[in-house]
Amino acid sequence: MPITKSALKKQRVDKKRTQRNIPVLGRVKSTLKAVRVKVDAEAIKNLQQALDKAAKKRLIPKRRAARLKSRAVAAAKKSKKS
Protein backbone atom coordinates (compact mmCIF):
# COMPACT_ATOMS: atom_id res chain seq x y z
CA MET A 1 0.00 0.00 0.00
CA PRO A 2 1.18 3.52 -0.76
CA ILE A 3 2.16 5.55 2.25
CA THR A 4 2.74 9.11 1.08
CA LYS A 5 0.05 11.46 -0.23
CA SER A 6 1.72 11.69 -3.61
CA ALA A 7 1.82 7.90 -3.92
CA LEU A 8 -1.90 7.70 -3.11
CA LYS A 9 -2.68 10.30 -5.76
CA LYS A 10 -0.48 8.49 -8.29
CA GLN A 11 -2.41 5.30 -7.61
CA ARG A 12 -5.74 7.07 -8.26
CA VAL A 13 -4.47 8.68 -11.44
CA ASP A 14 -3.02 5.40 -12.73
CA LYS A 15 -6.33 3.63 -12.16
CA LYS A 16 -8.19 6.28 -14.17
CA ARG A 17 -5.64 6.19 -16.98
CA THR A 18 -5.75 2.42 -17.13
CA GLN A 19 -9.53 2.46 -17.47
CA ARG A 20 -9.26 5.02 -20.26
CA ASN A 21 -6.57 3.07 -22.13
CA ILE A 22 -8.12 -0.41 -21.96
CA PRO A 23 -10.56 0.14 -24.88
CA VAL A 24 -7.85 1.52 -27.15
CA LEU A 25 -5.50 -1.41 -26.53
CA GLY A 26 -8.40 -3.85 -26.77
CA ARG A 27 -9.26 -2.50 -30.20
CA VAL A 28 -5.64 -2.97 -31.30
CA LYS A 29 -5.66 -6.58 -30.12
CA SER A 30 -8.98 -7.45 -31.72
CA THR A 31 -8.16 -5.85 -35.07
CA LEU A 32 -4.77 -7.55 -35.08
CA LYS A 33 -6.46 -10.91 -34.55
CA ALA A 34 -8.96 -10.12 -37.32
CA VAL A 35 -6.12 -9.37 -39.76
CA ARG A 36 -4.35 -12.60 -38.83
CA VAL A 37 -7.52 -14.61 -39.43
CA LYS A 38 -8.55 -12.94 -42.68
CA VAL A 39 -6.36 -10.49 -44.54
CA ASP A 40 -8.48 -8.01 -46.47
CA ALA A 41 -8.44 -4.28 -47.14
CA GLU A 42 -11.10 -3.41 -44.58
CA ALA A 43 -9.34 -5.30 -41.78
CA ILE A 44 -6.01 -3.65 -42.61
CA LYS A 45 -7.63 -0.21 -42.65
CA ASN A 46 -9.16 -0.82 -39.22
CA LEU A 47 -5.84 -2.10 -37.89
CA GLN A 48 -3.98 0.96 -39.16
CA GLN A 49 -6.50 3.29 -37.54
CA ALA A 50 -6.29 1.46 -34.21
CA LEU A 51 -2.49 1.40 -34.26
CA ASP A 52 -2.27 5.09 -35.15
CA LYS A 53 -4.61 6.03 -32.31
CA ALA A 54 -2.69 3.89 -29.80
CA ALA A 55 0.65 5.33 -30.94
CA LYS A 56 -0.72 8.87 -30.77
CA LYS A 57 -1.74 8.28 -27.16
CA ARG A 58 1.68 6.72 -26.50
CA LEU A 59 0.20 3.38 -25.50
CA ILE A 60 2.49 1.61 -27.94
CA PRO A 61 5.71 2.91 -29.48
CA LYS A 62 5.51 4.52 -32.94
CA ARG A 63 7.99 2.05 -34.36
CA ARG A 64 5.96 -0.94 -33.17
CA ALA A 65 2.86 0.52 -34.81
CA ALA A 66 4.78 1.06 -38.04
CA ARG A 67 6.19 -2.47 -37.94
CA LEU A 68 2.78 -4.07 -37.39
CA LYS A 69 1.21 -2.03 -40.18
CA SER A 70 4.02 -2.98 -42.53
CA ARG A 71 3.66 -6.67 -41.72
CA ALA A 72 -0.09 -6.55 -42.27
CA VAL A 73 0.31 -4.97 -45.71
CA ALA A 74 3.05 -7.47 -46.61
CA ALA A 75 0.77 -10.34 -45.60
CA ALA A 76 -2.01 -8.91 -47.77
CA LYS A 77 0.31 -8.71 -50.77
CA LYS A 78 1.53 -12.24 -50.16
CA SER A 79 -2.01 -13.61 -49.93
CA LYS A 80 -2.96 -11.89 -53.22
CA LYS A 81 -0.05 -13.60 -54.99
CA SER A 82 -1.03 -17.06 -53.77
PyMOL CGO cylinders between C-alpha atoms (Angstrom):
from pymol import cmd
from pymol.cgo import CYLINDER

trace = [
    CYLINDER, 0.00, 0.00, 0.00, 1.18, 3.52, -0.76, 0.3, 1, 1, 1, 1, 1, 1,
    CYLINDER, 1.18, 3.52, -0.76, 2.16, 5.55, 2.25, 0.3, 1, 1, 1, 1, 1, 1,
    CYLINDER, 2.16, 5.55, 2.25, 2.74, 9.11, 1.08, 0.3, 1, 1, 1, 1, 1, 1,
    CYLINDER, 2.74, 9.11, 1.08, 0.05, 11.46, -0.23, 0.3, 1, 1, 1, 1, 1, 1,
    CYLINDER, 0.05, 11.46, -0.23, 1.72, 11.69, -3.61, 0.3, 1, 1, 1, 1, 1, 1,
    CYLINDER, 1.72, 11.69, -3.61, 1.82, 7.90, -3.92, 0.3, 1, 1, 1, 1, 1, 1,
    CYLINDER, 1.82, 7.90, -3.92, -1.90, 7.70, -3.11, 0.3, 1, 1, 1, 1, 1, 1,
    CYLINDER, -1.90, 7.70, -3.11, -2.68, 10.30, -5.76, 0.3, 1, 1, 1, 1, 1, 1,
    CYLINDER, -2.68, 10.30, -5.76, -0.48, 8.49, -8.29, 0.3, 1, 1, 1, 1, 1, 1,
    CYLINDER, -0.48, 8.49, -8.29, -2.41, 5.30, -7.61, 0.3, 1, 1, 1, 1, 1, 1,
    CYLINDER, -2.41, 5.30, -7.61, -5.74, 7.07, -8.26, 0.3, 1, 1, 1, 1, 1, 1,
    CYLINDER, -5.74, 7.07, -8.26, -4.47, 8.68, -11.44, 0.3, 1, 1, 1, 1, 1, 1,
    CYLINDER, -4.47, 8.68, -11.44, -3.02, 5.40, -12.73, 0.3, 1, 1, 1, 1, 1, 1,
    CYLINDER, -3.02, 5.40, -12.73, -6.33, 3.63, -12.16, 0.3, 1, 1, 1, 1, 1, 1,
    CYLINDER, -6.33, 3.63, -12.16, -8.19, 6.28, -14.17, 0.3, 1, 1, 1, 1, 1, 1,
    CYLINDER, -8.19, 6.28, -14.17, -5.64, 6.19, -16.98, 0.3, 1, 1, 1, 1, 1, 1,
    CYLINDER, -5.64, 6.19, -16.98, -5.75, 2.42, -17.13, 0.3, 1, 1, 1, 1, 1, 1,
    CYLINDER, -5.75, 2.42, -17.13, -9.53, 2.46, -17.47, 0.3, 1, 1, 1, 1, 1, 1,
    CYLINDER, -9.53, 2.46, -17.47, -9.26, 5.02, -20.26, 0.3, 1, 1, 1, 1, 1, 1,
    CYLINDER, -9.26, 5.02, -20.26, -6.57, 3.07, -22.13, 0.3, 1, 1, 1, 1, 1, 1,
    CYLINDER, -6.57, 3.07, -22.13, -8.12, -0.41, -21.96, 0.3, 1, 1, 1, 1, 1, 1,
    CYLINDER, -8.12, -0.41, -21.96, -10.56, 0.14, -24.88, 0.3, 1, 1, 1, 1, 1, 1,
    CYLINDER, -10.56, 0.14, -24.88, -7.85, 1.52, -27.15, 0.3, 1, 1, 1, 1, 1, 1,
    CYLINDER, -7.85, 1.52, -27.15, -5.50, -1.41, -26.53, 0.3, 1, 1, 1, 1, 1, 1,
    CYLINDER, -5.50, -1.41, -26.53, -8.40, -3.85, -26.77, 0.3, 1, 1, 1, 1, 1, 1,
    CYLINDER, -8.40, -3.85, -26.77, -9.26, -2.50, -30.20, 0.3, 1, 1, 1, 1, 1, 1,
    CYLINDER, -9.26, -2.50, -30.20, -5.64, -2.97, -31.30, 0.3, 1, 1, 1, 1, 1, 1,
    CYLINDER, -5.64, -2.97, -31.30, -5.66, -6.58, -30.12, 0.3, 1, 1, 1, 1, 1, 1,
    CYLINDER, -5.66, -6.58, -30.12, -8.98, -7.45, -31.72, 0.3, 1, 1, 1, 1, 1, 1,
    CYLINDER, -8.98, -7.45, -31.72, -8.16, -5.85, -35.07, 0.3, 1, 1, 1, 1, 1, 1,
    CYLINDER, -8.16, -5.85, -35.07, -4.77, -7.55, -35.08, 0.3, 1, 1, 1, 1, 1, 1,
    CYLINDER, -4.77, -7.55, -35.08, -6.46, -10.91, -34.55, 0.3, 1, 1, 1, 1, 1, 1,
    CYLINDER, -6.46, -10.91, -34.55, -8.96, -10.12, -37.32, 0.3, 1, 1, 1, 1, 1, 1,
    CYLINDER, -8.96, -10.12, -37.32, -6.12, -9.37, -39.76, 0.3, 1, 1, 1, 1, 1, 1,
    CYLINDER, -6.12, -9.37, -39.76, -4.35, -12.60, -38.83, 0.3, 1, 1, 1, 1, 1, 1,
    CYLINDER, -4.35, -12.60, -38.83, -7.52, -14.61, -39.43, 0.3, 1, 1, 1, 1, 1, 1,
    CYLINDER, -7.52, -14.61, -39.43, -8.55, -12.94, -42.68, 0.3, 1, 1, 1, 1, 1, 1,
    CYLINDER, -8.55, -12.94, -42.68, -6.36, -10.49, -44.54, 0.3, 1, 1, 1, 1, 1, 1,
    CYLINDER, -6.36, -10.49, -44.54, -8.48, -8.01, -46.47, 0.3, 1, 1, 1, 1, 1, 1,
    CYLINDER, -8.48, -8.01, -46.47, -8.44, -4.28, -47.14, 0.3, 1, 1, 1, 1, 1, 1,
    CYLINDER, -8.44, -4.28, -47.14, -11.10, -3.41, -44.58, 0.3, 1, 1, 1, 1, 1, 1,
    CYLINDER, -11.10, -3.41, -44.58, -9.34, -5.30, -41.78, 0.3, 1, 1, 1, 1, 1, 1,
    CYLINDER, -9.34, -5.30, -41.78, -6.01, -3.65, -42.61, 0.3, 1, 1, 1, 1, 1, 1,
    CYLINDER, -6.01, -3.65, -42.61, -7.63, -0.21, -42.65, 0.3, 1, 1, 1, 1, 1, 1,
    CYLINDER, -7.63, -0.21, -42.65, -9.16, -0.82, -39.22, 0.3, 1, 1, 1, 1, 1, 1,
    CYLINDER, -9.16, -0.82, -39.22, -5.84, -2.10, -37.89, 0.3, 1, 1, 1, 1, 1, 1,
    CYLINDER, -5.84, -2.10, -37.89, -3.98, 0.96, -39.16, 0.3, 1, 1, 1, 1, 1, 1,
    CYLINDER, -3.98, 0.96, -39.16, -6.50, 3.29, -37.54, 0.3, 1, 1, 1, 1, 1, 1,
    CYLINDER, -6.50, 3.29, -37.54, -6.29, 1.46, -34.21, 0.3, 1, 1, 1, 1, 1, 1,
    CYLINDER, -6.29, 1.46, -34.21, -2.49, 1.40, -34.26, 0.3, 1, 1, 1, 1, 1, 1,
    CYLINDER, -2.49, 1.40, -34.26, -2.27, 5.09, -35.15, 0.3, 1, 1, 1, 1, 1, 1,
    CYLINDER, -2.27, 5.09, -35.15, -4.61, 6.03, -32.31, 0.3, 1, 1, 1, 1, 1, 1,
    CYLINDER, -4.61, 6.03, -32.31, -2.69, 3.89, -29.80, 0.3, 1, 1, 1, 1, 1, 1,
    CYLINDER, -2.69, 3.89, -29.80, 0.65, 5.33, -30.94, 0.3, 1, 1, 1, 1, 1, 1,
    CYLINDER, 0.65, 5.33, -30.94, -0.72, 8.87, -30.77, 0.3, 1, 1, 1, 1, 1, 1,
    CYLINDER, -0.72, 8.87, -30.77, -1.74, 8.28, -27.16, 0.3, 1, 1, 1, 1, 1, 1,
    CYLINDER, -1.74, 8.28, -27.16, 1.68, 6.72, -26.50, 0.3, 1, 1, 1, 1, 1, 1,
    CYLINDER, 1.68, 6.72, -26.50, 0.20, 3.38, -25.50, 0.3, 1, 1, 1, 1, 1, 1,
    CYLINDER, 0.20, 3.38, -25.50, 2.49, 1.61, -27.94, 0.3, 1, 1, 1, 1, 1, 1,
    CYLINDER, 2.49, 1.61, -27.94, 5.71, 2.91, -29.48, 0.3, 1, 1, 1, 1, 1, 1,
    CYLINDER, 5.71, 2.91, -29.48, 5.51, 4.52, -32.94, 0.3, 1, 1, 1, 1, 1, 1,
    CYLINDER, 5.51, 4.52, -32.94, 7.99, 2.05, -34.36, 0.3, 1, 1, 1, 1, 1, 1,
    CYLINDER, 7.99, 2.05, -34.36, 5.96, -0.94, -33.17, 0.3, 1, 1, 1, 1, 1, 1,
    CYLINDER, 5.96, -0.94, -33.17, 2.86, 0.52, -34.81, 0.3, 1, 1, 1, 1, 1, 1,
    CYLINDER, 2.86, 0.52, -34.81, 4.78, 1.06, -38.04, 0.3, 1, 1, 1, 1, 1, 1,
    CYLINDER, 4.78, 1.06, -38.04, 6.19, -2.47, -37.94, 0.3, 1, 1, 1, 1, 1, 1,
    CYLINDER, 6.19, -2.47, -37.94, 2.78, -4.07, -37.39, 0.3, 1, 1, 1, 1, 1, 1,
    CYLINDER, 2.78, -4.07, -37.39, 1.21, -2.03, -40.18, 0.3, 1, 1, 1, 1, 1, 1,
    CYLINDER, 1.21, -2.03, -40.18, 4.02, -2.98, -42.53, 0.3, 1, 1, 1, 1, 1, 1,
    CYLINDER, 4.02, -2.98, -42.53, 3.66, -6.67, -41.72, 0.3, 1, 1, 1, 1, 1, 1,
    CYLINDER, 3.66, -6.67, -41.72, -0.09, -6.55, -42.27, 0.3, 1, 1, 1, 1, 1, 1,
    CYLINDER, -0.09, -6.55, -42.27, 0.31, -4.97, -45.71, 0.3, 1, 1, 1, 1, 1, 1,
    CYLINDER, 0.31, -4.97, -45.71, 3.05, -7.47, -46.61, 0.3, 1, 1, 1, 1, 1, 1,
    CYLINDER, 3.05, -7.47, -46.61, 0.77, -10.34, -45.60, 0.3, 1, 1, 1, 1, 1, 1,
    CYLINDER, 0.77, -10.34, -45.60, -2.01, -8.91, -47.77, 0.3, 1, 1, 1, 1, 1, 1,
    CYLINDER, -2.01, -8.91, -47.77, 0.31, -8.71, -50.77, 0.3, 1, 1, 1, 1, 1, 1,
    CYLINDER, 0.31, -8.71, -50.77, 1.53, -12.24, -50.16, 0.3, 1, 1, 1, 1, 1, 1,
    CYLINDER, 1.53, -12.24, -50.16, -2.01, -13.61, -49.93, 0.3, 1, 1, 1, 1, 1, 1,
    CYLINDER, -2.01, -13.61, -49.93, -2.96, -11.89, -53.22, 0.3, 1, 1, 1, 1, 1, 1,
    CYLINDER, -2.96, -11.89, -53.22, -0.05, -13.60, -54.99, 0.3, 1, 1, 1, 1, 1, 1,
    CYLINDER, -0.05, -13.60, -54.99, -1.03, -17.06, -53.77, 0.3, 1, 1, 1, 1, 1, 1,
]
cmd.load_cgo(trace, "trace")
